[in-house]
Amino acid sequence: MPHTTETADPRSAEQLREAMTDGLIAEGWVTSPHVEAAFRAVPRHLFTPAGTPLETSYDGHTAPVLKKAPDGSNLSSVTGPWLQALMIAQAGVGPGMRVMEIGSGGYNAALLAEVTGEHVVTVDIDPDITARASAALDAAGYAGRVTVVTADGEHGFPDRAPYDAIVVTAAAWDLPPAWRDQLAPGGRLALPLVMNTFTRSLGFRRAGDHWESDSAQLCGFVPMQGIGQAPLRRLPLADPAGGHVTLRLGDETVPGNPGALDGALETGPVTVWSGLAIAKGVGFEDLQLWLAGGFLPGFCRVDASDSPALPASEANNTWFGFGGVLGDSFSVMANRKTGVPGAEFEFGARAFGPHAEAAAEALIAQIAAWDARGRAIPADAFAYWPAGTEIPTLGDLTGVFPKRHGSVTVTWPPAA
């Protein structure tokens, strides 16, 4: 259950809410006076789980979990305020707009109601989550301003369409036709889009027969459930020393014959270093998307948390837990400390299988290609092409992610 007004000092909550909003403004996430007013008005602590400390409820970067699956994975959470502010801006939400939210925690719907001054629709497939969202919205005084719908978000909610904006707060693998159809002309869409296991929050606008981005941000969300759930295959490989290495393959990855990898961990590892160093604290998330977009054949995520085959620092590091399948062998990203100030880490590849060296070299070649041509992805690099739409020739620096209802492309700028 959410907090009640009896479980939190309203004066402390208001002070913390003001401080959180000030921080979001200082960090550049909140840039609109209407969004600022919404964050100062909505009592976030009423939407976080009971027992959540007020300091946590009003931390601009936390996402308290509302529900977990039996396997311990997160099914629902209250999105971090910094990301909510970003996505409201990505969707271009402002006063007088009609908005639908896909994914219901309650708090974001209340923010949208404050920003628009209009009735908001929020849709979620899980009746536990919608019941909780309704109770929290009631407690916070938004019962008459938000309609909470229990339904598969894949279908939207046509009863109140068309919408000027749709904000999706669960990781979506595709862009369903219902969302596009329920947007008014000129309507905008903000969604965390999964591309071969990696997610970006994208601001989309219609451009003729397709959709183009004008904002992109690395992020993480709980996965969409229902019809639109992301396809994901897990391929466990037995480690002769005990445990397993599990390859996670998105639907965009076709590794040929997965059975060819049986016994791959019995050969290797072969480790190759790239000579490419990177400074501590410098992000390289564009490298992940470069590899995932088809430039590295057989792209996969690698989980070796219960296997001695990979060093613990790499087996449990999601920033490096990715690689590629090459026939009967596979590679995984590696890193080592250099001891050189300003270039503290060197990228490398560790590979297993009868053709481990070739698999490692393939990964190293793409690390070098990314370094030369793919380091910066502009905000307008992403496009969505509905099924039946002809995708024009976009150049050799375009990654393609096939989906059920269309395809996503990511186009890097040509070399200068």
C-alpha positions as CSV (number, residue, x, y, z in Angstrom):
1,M,0.0,0.0,0.0
2,P,1.2,3.6,-0.5
3,H,1.9,5.9,2.4
4,T,-1.0,7.7,4.1
5,T,-1.0,11.2,5.3
6,E,-0.7,9.9,8.8
7,T,2.6,8.1,8.1
8,A,4.7,11.1,7.0
9,D,5.2,14.6,8.3
10,P,3.7,16.8,5.6
11,R,6.1,19.7,6.5
12,S,9.1,17.4,6.0
13,A,7.7,16.0,2.8
14,E,7.1,19.4,1.4
15,Q,10.6,20.5,2.2
16,L,12.1,17.4,0.6
17,R,9.8,17.8,-2.4
18,E,11.0,21.4,-2.9
19,A,14.7,20.3,-2.6
20,M,14.2,17.5,-5.1
21,T,12.6,19.9,-7.6
22,D,15.4,22.4,-7.1
23,G,17.9,19.6,-7.8
24,L,16.1,18.6,-11.0
25,I,16.2,22.2,-12.2
26,A,19.9,22.6,-11.3
27,E,20.7,19.3,-13.2
28,G,18.8,20.5,-16.3
29,W,16.0,17.9,-16.3
30,V,13.2,20.4,-15.5
31,T,13.1,23.3,-17.9
32,S,9.4,24.2,-18.1
33,P,7.6,26.3,-15.4
34,H,4.6,24.0,-15.8
35,V,6.7,20.9,-15.2
36,E,8.4,22.6,-12.2
37,A,5.0,23.4,-10.7
38,A,3.9,19.8,-11.1
39,F,6.9,18.4,-9.3
40,R,6.4,20.9,-6.5
41,A,2.7,20.0,-6.2
42,V,2.5,16.2,-6.4
43,P,3.3,14.3,-3.1
44,R,5.5,11.5,-4.4
45,H,5.7,9.8,-1.0
46,L,2.0,8.9,-1.4
47,F,3.0,6.7,-4.4
48,T,6.0,4.9,-3.1
49,P,5.8,1.7,-1.1
50,A,4.8,1.8,2.6
51,G,7.9,2.1,4.7
52,T,9.9,4.0,2.1
53,P,12.0,6.7,3.9
54,L,10.9,10.2,2.9
55,E,14.5,10.9,1.8
56,T,14.2,8.0,-0.7
57,S,10.8,9.0,-1.9
58,Y,12.2,12.5,-2.7
59,D,15.5,11.4,-4.2
60,G,15.4,12.6,-7.8
61,H,17.3,9.5,-9.1
62,T,15.6,6.6,-7.3
63,A,12.9,4.3,-8.7
64,P,11.3,2.4,-5.7
65,V,10.1,-1.1,-6.7
66,L,6.4,-1.7,-6.5
67,K,6.2,-5.3,-7.5
68,K,8.6,-8.2,-8.1
69,A,8.2,-11.4,-10.1
70,P,8.7,-14.8,-8.5
71,D,12.2,-14.9,-9.9
72,G,13.1,-11.6,-8.2
73,S,13.0,-9.5,-11.3
74,N,11.2,-6.1,-11.1
75,L,7.7,-5.9,-12.6
76,S,6.8,-2.3,-11.7
77,S,8.4,0.7,-10.1
78,V,8.0,4.4,-9.5
79,T,10.1,5.9,-12.3
80,G,13.0,8.2,-11.2
81,P,11.9,11.9,-11.3
82,W,14.8,12.9,-13.5
83,L,13.6,10.5,-16.2
84,Q,9.9,11.4,-15.8
85,A,10.8,15.1,-16.3
86,L,12.8,14.2,-19.4
87,M,10.0,12.0,-20.9
88,I,7.4,14.7,-20.3
89,A,9.7,17.1,-22.3
90,Q,10.3,14.4,-25.0
91,A,6.5,14.1,-25.4
92,G,6.1,17.8,-25.6
93,V,3.5,17.8,-22.9
94,G,2.0,21.1,-22.0
95,P,-1.2,22.8,-20.8
96,G,-4.4,21.8,-22.4
97,M,-3.1,18.6,-23.9
98,R,-4.8,15.2,-23.9
99,V,-2.3,12.5,-22.7
100,M,-2.3,8.7,-22.3
101,E,0.3,7.0,-20.2
102,I,1.2,3.3,-20.7
103,G,2.4,1.8,-17.4
104,S,0.7,2.9,-14.2
105,G,2.5,3.8,-11.0
106,G,0.2,6.7,-10.3
107,Y,2.8,9.4,-9.7
108,N,3.6,10.1,-13.3
109,A,-0.1,10.3,-14.2
110,A,-0.5,12.9,-11.4
111,L,2.4,14.9,-12.8
112,L,0.8,14.8,-16.3
113,A,-2.5,15.9,-14.9
114,E,-0.8,18.9,-13.2
115,V,1.2,19.8,-16.3
116,T,-1.8,19.6,-18.7
117,G,-4.7,20.7,-16.4
118,E,-6.7,18.1,-18.3
119,H,-7.9,14.6,-17.6
120,V,-5.2,11.9,-18.1
121,V,-5.6,8.2,-19.0
122,T,-3.1,5.7,-17.5
123,V,-3.2,2.0,-18.7
124,D,-1.6,-1.1,-17.1
125,I,-2.0,-4.8,-17.6
126,D,-1.5,-5.7,-14.0
127,P,-4.6,-5.4,-11.7
128,D,-2.5,-5.2,-8.6
129,I,-0.7,-2.2,-10.0
130,T,-3.8,-0.4,-11.2
131,A,-5.5,-1.0,-7.9
132,R,-2.5,0.4,-6.1
133,A,-2.3,3.4,-8.5
134,S,-6.0,4.2,-8.0
135,A,-5.6,4.1,-4.2
136,A,-2.6,6.4,-4.3
137,L,-4.3,8.8,-6.7
138,D,-7.3,8.9,-4.5
139,A,-5.1,9.7,-1.4
140,A,-3.3,12.4,-3.3
141,G,-6.5,14.0,-4.5
142,Y,-6.3,13.1,-8.2
143,A,-9.2,10.6,-8.4
144,G,-11.3,12.8,-10.6
145,R,-8.4,13.8,-12.8
146,V,-7.0,10.5,-13.9
147,T,-8.7,7.4,-15.4
148,V,-6.9,4.2,-14.4
149,V,-7.5,1.4,-16.9
150,T,-6.6,-2.3,-16.4
151,A,-5.8,-3.5,-19.9
152,D,-3.0,-4.6,-22.2
153,G,-1.2,-1.4,-23.1
154,E,-0.5,-2.8,-26.6
155,H,-4.1,-1.7,-27.4
156,G,-4.0,1.7,-25.8
157,F,-7.4,3.1,-24.8
158,P,-9.4,4.3,-27.8
159,D,-12.4,5.5,-25.7
160,R,-10.6,8.8,-25.0
161,A,-8.5,9.1,-28.2
162,P,-7.2,11.0,-30.0
163,Y,-4.3,12.0,-27.7
164,D,-1.9,14.8,-28.2
165,A,0.9,12.8,-26.5
166,I,1.5,9.3,-25.3
167,V,4.1,8.6,-22.6
168,V,5.2,5.0,-22.2
169,T,6.7,4.0,-18.8
170,A,7.7,0.4,-19.5
171,A,10.4,-0.8,-21.8
172,A,8.7,-1.3,-25.1
173,W,10.1,-3.6,-27.7
174,D,7.9,-2.3,-30.5
175,L,5.7,0.6,-31.4
176,P,2.1,-0.9,-31.8
177,P,-0.2,0.4,-34.5
178,A,-2.8,1.3,-31.8
179,W,-0.5,3.9,-30.3
180,R,0.1,5.5,-33.6
181,D,-3.6,5.4,-34.6
182,Q,-4.7,7.0,-31.3
183,L,-2.4,10.0,-31.6
184,A,-3.9,13.2,-33.0
185,P,-2.3,14.8,-36.0
186,G,1.0,16.3,-34.8
187,G,0.9,14.2,-31.7
188,R,4.1,13.1,-30.0
189,L,5.3,9.9,-28.4
190,A,7.9,9.3,-25.7
191,L,8.9,5.7,-25.0
192,P,11.8,3.6,-23.7
193,L,12.5,1.5,-26.8
194,V,14.4,-1.8,-26.5
195,M,16.8,-2.4,-29.4
196,N,18.5,-5.8,-29.1
197,T,18.4,-5.7,-25.3
198,F,19.5,-2.1,-24.9
199,T,17.1,0.7,-24.1
200,R,16.9,4.4,-25.1
201,S,14.1,6.8,-24.1
202,L,13.2,8.4,-27.4
203,G,11.1,11.4,-28.3
204,F,9.3,10.6,-31.6
205,R,7.5,12.9,-34.0
206,R,5.7,11.9,-37.2
207,A,7.6,12.5,-40.4
208,G,5.4,11.5,-43.3
209,D,5.0,7.7,-43.3
210,H,7.5,7.1,-40.5
211,W,8.6,8.4,-37.1
212,E,11.8,10.3,-36.3
213,S,13.5,11.0,-33.0
214,D,14.6,14.4,-31.8
215,S,15.7,13.3,-28.3
216,A,17.4,10.2,-27.0
217,Q,18.6,9.2,-23.6
218,L,20.1,6.0,-22.2
219,C,17.8,4.6,-19.5
220,G,16.4,1.5,-17.8
221,F,12.8,0.4,-17.3
222,V,10.8,-2.6,-16.2
223,P,9.8,-4.6,-19.2
224,M,6.5,-4.3,-21.0
225,Q,4.2,-7.2,-20.2
226,G,1.5,-8.8,-22.4
227,I,1.4,-9.0,-26.2
228,G,4.1,-6.4,-26.5
229,Q,6.6,-8.2,-24.3
230,A,10.1,-8.2,-25.8
231,P,11.1,-11.6,-27.2
232,L,14.2,-12.9,-25.5
233,R,16.0,-16.3,-25.7
234,R,18.4,-17.6,-23.1
235,L,21.0,-20.0,-24.1
236,P,22.8,-21.7,-21.1
237,L,26.2,-23.1,-21.7
238,A,27.6,-25.5,-19.2
239,D,31.0,-24.5,-17.7
240,P,33.2,-27.6,-17.2
241,A,34.5,-26.0,-14.0
242,G,30.9,-25.6,-12.7
243,G,27.9,-23.3,-13.2
244,H,26.8,-21.8,-16.5
245,V,27.4,-19.0,-18.8
246,T,24.1,-17.8,-20.2
247,L,23.8,-15.9,-23.5
248,R,20.8,-13.7,-23.8
249,L,19.7,-13.2,-27.4
250,G,17.2,-10.6,-28.5
251,D,14.9,-11.4,-31.3
252,E,17.0,-9.3,-33.6
253,T,19.9,-11.7,-33.2
254,V,20.0,-14.9,-35.3
255,P,23.0,-16.9,-34.2
256,G,22.6,-19.7,-36.8
257,N,22.6,-23.1,-35.0
258,P,22.6,-22.5,-31.2
259,G,23.5,-26.1,-30.7
260,A,26.8,-25.5,-32.3
261,L,27.9,-23.7,-29.0
262,D,27.6,-26.8,-26.9
263,G,31.0,-27.4,-25.4
264,A,32.3,-23.9,-26.3
265,L,33.5,-23.3,-22.8
266,E,35.7,-26.4,-23.0
267,T,38.0,-24.4,-25.4
268,G,39.6,-21.1,-24.4
269,P,39.6,-18.5,-23.3
270,V,41.5,-16.5,-25.9
271,T,42.0,-12.9,-24.9
272,V,42.8,-10.1,-27.4
273,W,43.4,-6.5,-26.4
274,S,42.3,-3.6,-28.6
275,G,44.9,-0.9,-27.7
276,L,41.9,1.4,-27.2
277,A,41.9,3.0,-23.8
278,I,39.2,5.1,-22.2
279,A,39.2,7.4,-19.2
280,K,37.6,6.5,-16.0
281,G,34.0,7.9,-15.8
282,V,33.7,8.3,-19.6
283,G,30.6,6.7,-21.0
284,F,30.7,4.3,-23.9
285,E,27.0,3.3,-24.2
286,D,27.1,4.2,-27.9
287,L,29.5,1.3,-28.3
288,Q,26.9,-1.1,-27.0
289,L,24.3,0.1,-29.4
290,W,26.8,0.0,-32.3
291,L,27.5,-3.7,-31.7
292,A,23.9,-4.5,-31.0
293,G,22.7,-2.8,-34.3
294,G,24.1,-5.5,-36.5
295,F,27.7,-4.4,-36.9
296,L,28.8,-7.3,-34.7
297,P,27.2,-10.6,-36.0
298,G,25.4,-12.7,-33.4
299,F,25.3,-9.9,-30.8
300,C,24.4,-11.2,-27.3
301,R,24.4,-10.3,-23.6
302,V,26.5,-12.6,-21.4
303,D,25.7,-13.5,-17.8
304,A,28.4,-15.5,-16.1
305,S,27.5,-14.7,-12.5
306,D,27.6,-18.4,-11.4
307,S,30.5,-19.5,-13.5
308,P,34.3,-19.3,-13.0
309,A,34.9,-18.9,-16.8
310,L,35.0,-15.1,-16.6
311,P,36.5,-12.9,-13.9
312,A,34.0,-11.8,-11.3
313,S,34.5,-8.1,-12.1
314,E,33.4,-8.8,-15.7
315,A,30.8,-11.5,-15.1
316,N,28.8,-9.1,-12.9
317,N,29.5,-5.9,-14.8
318,T,26.6,-5.1,-17.1
319,W,28.7,-2.5,-18.9
320,F,30.9,-5.2,-20.2
321,G,28.6,-8.2,-20.3
322,F,28.0,-8.3,-24.1
323,G,29.7,-9.9,-27.1
324,G,28.9,-11.9,-30.2
325,V,28.3,-15.5,-31.4
326,L,30.4,-16.7,-34.3
327,G,29.3,-20.2,-35.3
328,D,30.6,-22.6,-32.6
329,S,32.3,-19.8,-30.6
330,F,31.4,-16.6,-28.8
331,S,33.2,-13.5,-27.5
332,V,32.5,-11.2,-24.5
333,M,33.8,-7.7,-23.9
334,A,36.8,-7.5,-21.5
335,N,38.6,-4.7,-19.8
336,R,41.8,-4.2,-17.9
337,K,43.3,-1.3,-15.9
338,T,46.2,0.4,-17.6
339,G,47.6,2.5,-14.7
340,V,47.7,5.5,-17.1
341,P,45.9,8.7,-15.8
342,G,43.2,9.8,-18.3
343,A,43.2,6.4,-20.0
344,E,42.6,4.1,-17.1
345,F,40.9,1.2,-18.9
346,E,41.6,-0.8,-22.1
347,F,38.9,-2.5,-24.0
348,G,39.5,-6.1,-25.1
349,A,37.7,-9.4,-26.0
350,R,37.7,-12.7,-24.3
351,A,36.4,-15.7,-26.4
352,F,35.6,-19.4,-26.1
353,G,35.1,-22.2,-28.6
354,P,37.0,-23.9,-31.4
355,H,37.2,-20.5,-33.3
356,A,37.7,-18.4,-30.2
357,E,40.4,-16.3,-31.8
358,A,38.3,-15.3,-34.8
359,A,35.4,-14.5,-32.5
360,A,37.6,-12.3,-30.4
361,E,39.1,-10.6,-33.4
362,A,35.6,-9.9,-34.8
363,L,34.7,-8.0,-31.6
364,I,38.0,-6.1,-31.5
365,A,37.4,-5.1,-35.2
366,Q,34.1,-3.6,-34.3
367,I,35.4,-1.8,-31.2
368,A,38.0,-0.2,-33.5
369,A,35.3,0.7,-36.1
370,W,33.1,2.3,-33.4
371,D,36.1,4.3,-32.2
372,A,36.7,5.6,-35.7
373,R,33.2,6.3,-36.8
374,G,30.5,5.6,-34.1
375,R,31.3,7.5,-30.9
376,A,28.5,10.1,-31.1
377,I,24.9,9.3,-31.8
378,P,22.9,12.5,-32.5
379,A,19.4,12.9,-31.0
380,D,17.8,12.5,-34.5
381,A,19.6,9.2,-35.3
382,F,16.6,7.0,-34.5
383,A,13.6,6.3,-36.8
384,Y,10.7,3.9,-36.8
385,W,9.4,2.5,-40.1
386,P,5.9,0.8,-39.8
387,A,5.5,-2.5,-41.7
388,G,4.9,-1.8,-45.4
389,T,6.9,1.4,-45.3
390,E,9.9,1.4,-47.7
391,I,13.1,2.2,-45.8
392,P,15.3,4.4,-47.9
393,T,19.0,3.8,-48.3
394,L,20.5,5.4,-45.2
395,G,24.1,4.6,-45.7
396,D,26.6,2.0,-44.4
397,L,26.5,3.4,-40.8
398,T,22.9,2.4,-40.2
399,G,21.9,-0.3,-37.8
400,V,18.6,-2.0,-38.3
401,F,16.4,-3.6,-35.6
402,P,13.5,-5.6,-37.1
403,K,10.3,-5.6,-35.0
404,R,6.8,-7.2,-35.3
405,H,5.1,-4.0,-36.5
406,G,8.0,-2.4,-38.3
407,S,11.7,-1.7,-38.0
408,V,13.9,0.7,-36.1
409,T,16.9,2.3,-37.7
410,V,19.9,4.0,-36.0
411,T,22.0,6.1,-38.3
412,W,25.4,7.4,-37.3
413,P,26.7,10.5,-39.1
414,P,29.1,10.0,-42.0
415,A,32.8,10.4,-41.3
416,A,34.0,14.0,-41.3
